[in-house]
Structure formats: C-alpha cells, structure tokens
C-alpha cells in the first residue's frame, strides 16, 4: 500500500486563506482576475472582500470603521453576518485619493 505524501500545513495556510477570500469574493460578485482593476457586480461585501477592495487588511478595515467618522458604516444582516455597501466603499476610496 502506498503511503500518503505529507503535507506541510504551514506552507499551505496562505494558499487556503487566499482561496477562501477568492471564494467569498466570487460569491459576492467580485472579479479577482486582475488585482488592479476589480469589477464589482454586487452591492454588498463581507469584511474580507471589502478589505481586499480597499487594499488593506481586515484589522485595518475595522480600525477605520471605529476611528474614521467619514468611513462607510457596516450593516449587520444577522448576529454573524456583517456587510459593507460596495458603492459607498468605492466612493470613499475615490474621495480619499483626491485629498
């Protein structure tokens, strides 16, 4: 009987995380094929996808929610589901670039 090859979990963790973000983005209607130009087909995005759209980490996204008064507000759909309006995020991002 052949033995299974050992998988280094430390080296596969970033790949699994990237696939999870990609799958969530696909569910939200975000095309991640070109990281510089994202096509948004959905009106809301989960925090991971919202952070990716803004080019920041999830912890930075939540810090901005807490500290910046002009940052778009998160919407609670249920006790375990929070989303951001994609158009509001893009408008905020564009306004920041102009300042």
ZIKA-V61379 format. One record per residue. RES is the residue in three letters. PHI is phi in degrees with one decimal (NA if undefined). PSI is psi in whole degrees, 0 to 359 (* if undefined). D_FIRST is the distance of its C-alpha to the first C-alpha in whole Angstrom. Layout:
BEGIN
res=RES phi=PHI psi=PSI d_first=D_FIRST
res=RES phi=PHI psi=PSI d_first=D_FIRST
END
This chain:
BEGIN
res=UNK phi=NA psi=135 d_first=0
res=UNK phi=-77.2 psi=142 d_first=4
res=UNK phi=-87.2 psi=150 d_first=6
res=UNK phi=-74.1 psi=140 d_first=10
res=UNK phi=-68.4 psi=143 d_first=13
res=UNK phi=-75.5 psi=141 d_first=15
res=UNK phi=-109.2 psi=127 d_first=18
res=UNK phi=-79.5 psi=104 d_first=22
res=UNK phi=-64.4 psi=329 d_first=24
res=UNK phi=-65.6 psi=323 d_first=27
res=UNK phi=-81.1 psi=338 d_first=27
res=UNK phi=-90.6 psi=346 d_first=26
res=UNK phi=-58.4 psi=313 d_first=29
res=UNK phi=-62.4 psi=324 d_first=31
res=UNK phi=-65.7 psi=316 d_first=29
res=UNK phi=-62.7 psi=318 d_first=29
res=UNK phi=-62.6 psi=317 d_first=32
res=UNK phi=-63.6 psi=320 d_first=34
res=UNK phi=-65.5 psi=322 d_first=32
res=UNK phi=-63.1 psi=318 d_first=33
res=UNK phi=-64.9 psi=318 d_first=37
res=UNK phi=-63.2 psi=316 d_first=36
res=UNK phi=-63.3 psi=317 d_first=35
res=UNK phi=-64.6 psi=319 d_first=38
res=UNK phi=-63.3 psi=319 d_first=41
res=UNK phi=-62.6 psi=318 d_first=39
res=UNK phi=-62.1 psi=327 d_first=40
res=UNK phi=-84.8 psi=355 d_first=44
res=UNK phi=88.2 psi=22 d_first=44
res=UNK phi=-100.4 psi=127 d_first=44
res=UNK phi=-88.7 psi=114 d_first=43
res=UNK phi=-100.8 psi=16 d_first=41
res=UNK phi=-67.7 psi=329 d_first=41
res=UNK phi=-123.7 psi=108 d_first=44
res=UNK phi=-66.5 psi=337 d_first=44
res=UNK phi=-83.8 psi=333 d_first=48
res=UNK phi=-128.0 psi=102 d_first=49
res=UNK phi=-93.6 psi=136 d_first=47
res=UNK phi=-100.9 psi=122 d_first=48
res=UNK phi=-106.9 psi=123 d_first=49
res=UNK phi=-113.6 psi=354 d_first=49
res=UNK phi=-109.4 psi=162 d_first=49
res=UNK phi=-98.8 psi=349 d_first=52
res=UNK phi=-137.4 psi=155 d_first=50
res=UNK phi=-142.4 psi=143 d_first=47
res=UNK phi=-68.5 psi=164 d_first=45
res=UNK phi=-55.3 psi=319 d_first=45
res=UNK phi=-61.7 psi=316 d_first=42
res=UNK phi=-70.0 psi=320 d_first=43
res=UNK phi=-61.1 psi=317 d_first=47
res=UNK phi=-62.6 psi=319 d_first=46
res=UNK phi=-63.9 psi=319 d_first=44
res=UNK phi=-60.1 psi=325 d_first=47
res=UNK phi=-88.7 psi=351 d_first=50
res=UNK phi=76.2 psi=30 d_first=48
res=UNK phi=-130.3 psi=173 d_first=47
res=UNK phi=-82.9 psi=166 d_first=45
res=UNK phi=-64.8 psi=322 d_first=45
res=UNK phi=-65.4 psi=324 d_first=47
res=UNK phi=-66.0 psi=319 d_first=49
res=UNK phi=-56.5 psi=311 d_first=50
res=UNK phi=-67.7 psi=327 d_first=50
res=UNK phi=-64.6 psi=318 d_first=53
res=UNK phi=-63.3 psi=320 d_first=55
res=UNK phi=-58.0 psi=318 d_first=55
res=UNK phi=-75.8 psi=319 d_first=56
res=UNK phi=-97.9 psi=331 d_first=59
res=UNK phi=-99.5 psi=119 d_first=60
res=UNK phi=-69.4 psi=332 d_first=62
res=UNK phi=-87.1 psi=357 d_first=62
res=UNK phi=-73.2 psi=141 d_first=58
res=UNK phi=-57.5 psi=139 d_first=57
res=UNK phi=-76.8 psi=144 d_first=57
res=UNK phi=-79.1 psi=151 d_first=53
res=UNK phi=-118.5 psi=127 d_first=54
res=UNK phi=-87.0 psi=116 d_first=52
res=UNK phi=-87.0 psi=330 d_first=51
res=UNK phi=-156.9 psi=185 d_first=49
res=UNK phi=-66.1 psi=339 d_first=48
res=UNK phi=-121.8 psi=13 d_first=45
res=UNK phi=-134.5 psi=113 d_first=46
res=UNK phi=-119.8 psi=137 d_first=48
res=UNK phi=-133.6 psi=162 d_first=49
res=UNK phi=-121.6 psi=146 d_first=51
res=UNK phi=-76.0 psi=122 d_first=53
res=UNK phi=-65.1 psi=318 d_first=52
res=UNK phi=-62.3 psi=321 d_first=56
res=UNK phi=-64.4 psi=318 d_first=57
res=UNK phi=-61.8 psi=316 d_first=55
res=UNK phi=-67.3 psi=321 d_first=55
res=UNK phi=-65.2 psi=318 d_first=59
res=UNK phi=-63.8 psi=315 d_first=59
res=UNK phi=-59.6 psi=315 d_first=57
res=UNK phi=-64.8 psi=322 d_first=59
res=UNK phi=-65.6 psi=324 d_first=62
res=UNK phi=-66.8 psi=325 d_first=60
res=UNK phi=-66.9 psi=329 d_first=60
res=UNK phi=-77.6 psi=340 d_first=64
res=UNK phi=-79.7 psi=* d_first=65
END
